[in-house]
């Protein structure tokens, strides 16, 4: 079994070891990797499907609800801090503006995730056995790769192609296909939380740099402030955002009058770069964050509008089997869904793959030949997979699959 690709292995979903790390240390890395075309996503999906091993204990895994709740808290705190900065007429980055202006969309996503993620449903999803997402649902690993390699930009067709390619190697269960929507929402919120952490940390660094610059330029009215600030600069380790802000505040000053500029330039030089290069990279980083925040917000809106029932039916291998060999495609959605639920249940109790149960149901229907003089209506019903999935042939089909219905169902049938 091959390991996951290196770009995914270096980022981990926090929440197990460090659920509350926002107030100290570096923010978690964004869910962002090399951007892939639709064709490259398909190739990656096949590799991923081959690399992802599934545990034999699907009910055992890491809970996601605590992290979801923490993400909501962090995003709300970030929104309040940035809204307060706007009210006080302080400058914020374009990425921060996107977050503030569209926070109602984020809040709606959090509510929908809480409402649509019952614990029992999560426990049934197959879990990954190893890798950086070990213990989390396999479908989360697939969605993680999609989010990372599209820069959080939701496109139904590219997702459809990726899911289909993945299933060429490892078929997904019906439950996993339905879980793709909420999993994408969870990861979009996760990525936005990481962006918010970086936005706030950069903002705090720029504020600290402004306070230091005010002292160095003697703007506080205290004659001793410049000397004190210079000593502070010599022993302070500023982040890149802080260094850029300080450089921009000091760059128009005379080095002879403002020795801090020389000290700052020397510090940057020791880091193997220049002040101009550092400014360029910081602006590039802010532009990248702005694009990612915009993609996250736009994707959240699109996911809420998207017809997920149509998507699931378009990528379901069970649907494909039933559609090819019966009138399944002509039935209404409620009936098709009853067929799928029956396949799920029989697969779970028999230990067979869902697509194999569907195939055997259609084979059984194909083999049901009308007896001479038999009621043609009855014969037609028996030639449909529904006869063994949800009809009178269910009991015999269960015996064929070496599975038994629960006692309550057997009792109801006996009445």
RONUGU-753247 format. One line per 5 residues: their letters; for each residue x, y, z of C-alpha. Coordinates in Angstrom, 2 decimals. Example, Ala and Ser with C-alpha at 12.3 -4.5 7.8 and 13.67 -1.06 7.14 Angstrom:
residues 2
AS	12.30 -4.50 7.80; 13.67 -1.06 7.14
end
This chain:
residues 415
XXXXX	0.00 0.00 0.00; 1.56 3.29 -1.05; 1.63 6.31 1.23; -0.28 9.52 0.58; 1.35 12.25 -1.48
XXXXX	3.84 14.48 0.31; 1.84 17.67 -0.19; -1.04 16.18 1.83; 1.15 14.46 4.39; 2.65 17.71 5.60
XXXXX	-0.68 19.20 6.68; -2.76 17.70 9.46; -6.26 18.22 10.70; -5.85 19.54 14.25; -8.40 19.02 16.94
XXXXX	-7.02 15.87 18.53; -3.73 17.08 19.98; -4.20 20.86 19.82; -7.84 21.91 19.69; -7.14 25.41 21.09
XXXXX	-3.89 26.75 19.74; -4.98 30.03 18.25; -3.62 32.18 21.09; -0.08 30.86 20.87; 2.34 29.56 18.29
XXXXX	1.98 29.62 14.54; -1.45 29.14 12.93; -2.13 25.83 11.22; -1.13 25.66 7.58; -3.83 26.32 5.02
XXXXX	-5.41 23.39 3.21; -3.67 24.42 0.04; -1.36 22.61 -2.35; -0.41 22.68 -6.01; -3.38 23.59 -8.18
XXXXX	-4.54 20.72 -10.42; -6.52 20.69 -13.63; -9.54 18.37 -13.89; -7.38 15.78 -15.65; -4.71 15.97 -12.95
XXXXX	-7.40 15.69 -10.25; -8.55 12.44 -11.86; -4.99 11.06 -11.85; -4.50 12.10 -8.25; -7.81 10.52 -7.23
XXXXX	-6.72 7.13 -8.56; -3.40 7.39 -6.70; -5.19 8.48 -3.55; -7.69 5.63 -3.75; -4.84 3.15 -4.04
XXXXX	-2.98 4.73 -1.10; -5.84 5.07 1.38; -6.29 2.01 3.56; -9.56 1.66 5.44; -9.75 0.40 9.02
XXXXX	-11.70 -2.73 9.95; -13.36 -0.81 12.81; -15.41 1.87 11.03; -17.29 2.95 14.16; -14.06 3.87 15.93
XXXXX	-12.62 7.17 14.87; -11.88 10.74 15.83; -14.84 13.01 16.50; -15.14 16.10 14.33; -17.84 17.94 16.29
XXXXX	-15.47 19.45 18.91; -13.28 20.94 16.17; -16.35 22.22 14.31; -17.56 23.97 17.48; -14.10 25.44 18.08
XXXXX	-13.91 26.67 14.48; -17.23 28.45 14.95; -15.99 30.13 18.10; -12.72 31.25 16.49; -14.45 32.60 13.38
XXXXX	-16.96 34.53 15.45; -14.14 36.06 17.53; -12.29 36.98 14.35; -15.40 38.58 12.88; -15.96 40.68 15.99
XXXXX	-12.32 41.80 16.14; -12.25 42.79 12.47; -15.67 44.48 12.61; -14.43 46.49 15.59; -11.33 47.52 13.62
XXXXX	-13.54 48.73 10.76; -15.74 50.67 13.18; -12.62 52.33 14.62; -11.54 53.17 11.05; -8.42 51.07 11.18
XXXXX	-7.06 49.53 8.02; -7.66 45.82 7.34; -6.62 43.58 4.45; -8.92 42.70 1.54; -9.13 39.12 2.85
XXXXX	-10.37 40.44 6.20; -12.98 42.56 4.40; -14.27 39.49 2.58; -14.64 37.65 5.86; -16.51 40.50 7.55
XXXXX	-18.79 41.27 4.60; -19.80 37.63 4.12; -19.90 36.37 7.68; -23.68 35.61 7.52; -22.87 32.96 4.87
XXXXX	-20.24 31.45 7.18; -22.65 31.47 10.11; -25.26 29.69 7.99; -22.74 27.00 7.02; -21.93 26.36 10.67
XXXXX	-25.61 25.95 11.51; -26.19 23.57 8.60; -23.18 21.47 9.58; -24.44 21.16 13.15; -27.94 20.24 11.93
XXXXX	-26.86 17.78 9.21; -24.19 15.78 11.05; -25.88 13.18 13.27; -23.38 11.14 15.26; -24.78 7.77 14.16
XXXXX	-24.37 8.69 10.50; -20.75 9.74 11.03; -19.91 6.52 12.87; -21.04 4.41 9.89; -18.59 6.01 7.45
XXXXX	-15.44 3.99 6.64; -12.39 5.42 8.45; -8.81 5.78 7.25; -6.34 3.38 8.86; -3.19 5.46 8.47
XXXXX	-1.76 8.71 7.16; -2.21 12.26 8.45; -6.01 11.77 8.61; -5.98 8.35 10.27; -9.18 7.77 12.22
XXXXX	-11.17 10.26 10.15; -13.68 9.24 7.44; -12.19 8.19 4.11; -14.44 10.67 2.35; -12.78 13.45 4.36
XXXXX	-9.43 12.43 2.88; -10.89 12.65 -0.62; -12.53 16.03 0.07; -9.30 17.30 1.68; -7.39 16.54 -1.52
XXXXX	-10.06 18.26 -3.61; -10.05 21.41 -1.43; -6.24 21.54 -1.35; -5.69 21.12 -5.09; -8.46 23.53 -6.17
XXXXX	-7.65 26.32 -3.67; -11.10 25.80 -2.08; -12.90 26.49 -5.37; -15.99 24.29 -5.77; -16.70 23.19 -9.33
XXXXX	-19.33 20.42 -9.69; -17.87 18.92 -12.85; -14.28 18.67 -11.56; -15.57 17.11 -8.33; -17.71 14.67 -10.31
XXXXX	-14.72 13.61 -12.39; -12.52 13.21 -9.32; -15.08 11.05 -7.48; -15.64 8.86 -10.53; -11.88 8.41 -10.99
XXXXX	-11.46 7.52 -7.31; -14.12 4.83 -7.64; -12.31 3.23 -10.55; -9.91 1.97 -7.86; -11.96 2.01 -4.63
XXXXX	-15.78 2.20 -4.78; -17.32 4.55 -2.22; -20.40 3.59 -0.24; -23.72 5.32 -0.78; -23.34 6.90 2.65
XXXXX	-19.94 8.32 1.68; -21.34 9.85 -1.49; -24.08 11.60 0.48; -21.46 12.75 3.01; -19.37 14.58 0.39
XXXXX	-21.47 17.74 0.66; -21.22 18.15 4.43; -17.55 17.11 4.38; -16.73 19.85 1.90; -18.55 22.32 4.17
XXXXX	-16.58 21.13 7.20; -13.27 21.57 5.38; -14.18 24.95 3.93; -14.96 26.16 7.45; -11.71 24.60 8.67
XXXXX	-9.73 26.38 5.98; -11.46 29.68 6.72; -10.61 29.31 10.40; -6.94 28.87 9.46; -7.14 31.94 7.24
XXXXX	-8.75 33.92 10.06; -5.96 32.87 12.42; -3.35 34.12 9.95; -5.27 37.33 9.27; -5.49 38.16 12.96
XXXXX	-1.89 37.22 13.68; -0.65 39.38 10.80; -2.82 42.24 11.99; -1.44 41.97 15.53; 2.10 41.96 14.12
XXXXX	1.41 45.11 12.08; -0.07 46.84 15.12; 3.02 45.98 17.17; 5.20 47.28 14.35; 3.20 50.53 14.24
XXXXX	3.64 51.06 17.96; 7.37 50.43 17.59; 7.56 52.79 14.61; 5.74 55.53 16.55; 8.35 55.28 19.28
XXXXX	11.27 55.23 16.82; 9.91 58.32 15.04; 9.22 60.11 18.31; 5.52 60.47 17.59; 4.52 59.87 21.20
XXXXX	5.99 63.14 22.43; 8.39 61.37 24.80; 12.05 62.24 24.05; 13.22 58.98 25.61; 10.87 56.91 23.48
XXXXX	13.21 56.73 20.48; 16.10 55.29 22.47; 13.78 52.87 24.26; 12.18 51.77 21.00; 15.56 51.24 19.38
XXXXX	16.60 48.97 22.24; 13.28 47.14 21.88; 13.82 46.65 18.15; 17.25 45.12 18.72; 15.81 42.40 20.95
XXXXX	12.40 41.89 19.30; 11.75 39.17 16.75; 9.15 40.49 14.34; 7.20 38.30 11.94; 7.41 38.99 8.23
XXXXX	4.20 41.04 8.39; 5.61 43.12 11.23; 8.94 43.64 9.48; 7.20 44.76 6.29; 4.98 47.20 8.17
XXXXX	7.97 48.65 10.05; 10.02 48.95 6.89; 7.20 50.79 5.11; 6.90 53.19 8.04; 10.64 53.89 8.14
XXXXX	11.74 53.71 4.51; 11.28 57.43 3.80; 13.35 58.43 6.82; 16.99 59.54 6.76; 19.14 56.61 7.98
XXXXX	21.42 59.09 9.72; 18.49 60.35 11.75; 16.71 56.99 12.06; 19.33 54.26 12.76; 16.50 51.74 13.18
XXXXX	16.19 51.50 9.39; 19.80 50.32 9.10; 19.22 47.84 11.92; 16.12 46.51 10.22; 17.85 46.19 6.85
XXXXX	20.74 44.33 8.51; 18.31 41.94 10.19; 16.59 41.23 6.89; 19.94 40.72 5.16; 20.92 38.15 7.76
XXXXX	17.75 36.26 6.85; 19.08 35.89 3.31; 16.74 38.37 1.62; 16.18 42.08 1.14; 13.56 44.48 2.40
XXXXX	12.19 44.95 -1.12; 11.91 41.19 -1.69; 10.27 40.74 1.69; 7.67 43.41 0.85; 6.98 41.75 -2.50
XXXXX	6.48 38.34 -0.90; 4.22 39.76 1.80; 2.02 41.46 -0.78; 1.92 38.21 -2.74; 0.91 36.32 0.40
XXXXX	-1.89 38.77 1.14; -3.13 38.50 -2.44; -3.12 34.69 -2.20; -5.06 34.81 1.07; -7.60 37.15 -0.49
XXXXX	-8.17 34.74 -3.37; -8.55 31.78 -1.01; -11.01 33.59 1.27; -13.02 34.63 -1.76; -13.00 31.04 -3.07
XXXXX	-14.11 29.67 0.31; -17.03 32.10 0.61; -18.12 31.60 -3.00; -17.90 27.81 -2.64; -19.99 27.90 0.53
XXXXX	-22.71 29.76 -1.35; -22.58 27.39 -4.35; -22.65 24.26 -2.20; -25.84 25.48 -0.53; -27.52 25.97 -3.90
XXXXX	-26.26 22.78 -5.56; -28.50 19.76 -6.26; -26.64 17.09 -4.28; -29.25 14.40 -4.94; -28.55 14.67 -8.67
XXXXX	-24.79 14.61 -7.99; -24.95 11.47 -5.86; -27.05 9.64 -8.43; -24.63 10.66 -11.19; -21.58 9.14 -9.43
XXXXX	-23.19 6.20 -7.59; -21.96 2.83 -8.84; -25.05 1.20 -7.30; -27.29 3.50 -9.33; -25.27 2.68 -12.43
XXXXX	-25.77 -1.07 -11.98; -29.50 -0.77 -11.26; -30.04 1.71 -14.10; -28.30 -0.43 -16.71; -30.29 -3.58 -16.01
XXXXX	-33.74 -2.38 -14.98; -36.21 0.50 -15.25; -34.59 2.07 -12.18; -33.84 5.33 -13.99; -37.52 5.83 -14.88
XXXXX	-38.72 5.58 -11.27; -39.33 8.57 -9.01; -36.64 9.66 -6.57; -38.41 8.25 -3.49; -38.54 4.77 -5.02
XXXXX	-34.94 4.91 -6.18; -33.95 5.95 -2.68; -35.81 2.95 -1.20; -33.80 0.68 -3.48; -30.54 2.33 -2.35
XXXXX	-31.43 2.04 1.35; -32.20 -1.65 0.83; -28.83 -2.18 -0.88; -27.05 -0.39 1.99; -28.79 -2.48 4.61
XXXXX	-28.17 -5.79 2.88; -24.52 -4.94 2.24; -23.99 -3.97 5.88; -25.52 -7.22 7.18; -23.91 -9.53 4.62
XXXXX	-20.43 -8.01 4.55; -20.63 -7.67 0.77; -19.86 -4.49 -1.13; -22.93 -2.43 -2.03; -22.24 -2.63 -5.74
XXXXX	-22.04 -6.43 -5.44; -25.42 -6.58 -3.70; -26.93 -4.42 -6.44; -25.40 -6.64 -9.13; -26.73 -9.80 -7.49
XXXXX	-30.19 -8.24 -7.17; -30.26 -7.50 -10.90; -28.90 -10.96 -11.73; -31.61 -12.52 -9.59; -34.24 -10.46 -11.42
XXXXX	-32.81 -11.43 -14.82; -33.03 -15.07 -13.83; -36.69 -14.88 -12.81; -38.36 -16.29 -15.92; -42.17 -16.14 -16.23
XXXXX	-43.80 -19.52 -15.74; -46.25 -20.76 -18.35; -49.69 -19.38 -17.63; -48.34 -17.05 -14.88; -49.83 -13.65 -14.26
XXXXX	-47.80 -11.32 -16.59; -48.06 -8.45 -14.11; -46.61 -10.62 -11.33; -43.88 -11.88 -13.65; -42.91 -8.32 -14.55
XXXXX	-42.61 -7.38 -10.89; -40.37 -10.35 -10.23; -38.08 -9.33 -13.08; -37.34 -6.02 -11.35; -34.53 -5.81 -8.71
XXXXX	-37.06 -4.24 -6.39; -38.72 -7.64 -5.98; -35.73 -8.92 -3.99; -34.71 -5.57 -2.50; -38.01 -4.25 -1.14
XXXXX	-40.63 -6.76 -2.31; -41.83 -10.28 -1.58; -38.56 -11.81 -2.73; -36.56 -10.04 0.00; -36.57 -12.94 2.48
XXXXX	-35.24 -15.47 -0.05; -32.63 -12.96 -1.21; -31.45 -12.45 2.38; -30.96 -16.21 2.70; -29.00 -16.21 -0.54
XXXXX	-26.72 -13.50 0.87; -26.39 -15.44 4.15; -27.89 -12.66 6.21; -30.95 -12.43 8.43; -33.33 -9.58 9.02
XXXXX	-33.61 -8.20 12.57; -36.05 -10.01 14.87; -38.54 -7.13 14.68; -38.66 -7.39 10.88; -39.03 -11.19 10.93
XXXXX	-41.89 -10.86 13.41; -43.66 -8.30 11.22; -43.34 -10.53 8.17; -44.78 -13.50 10.05; -48.02 -11.66 10.88
end
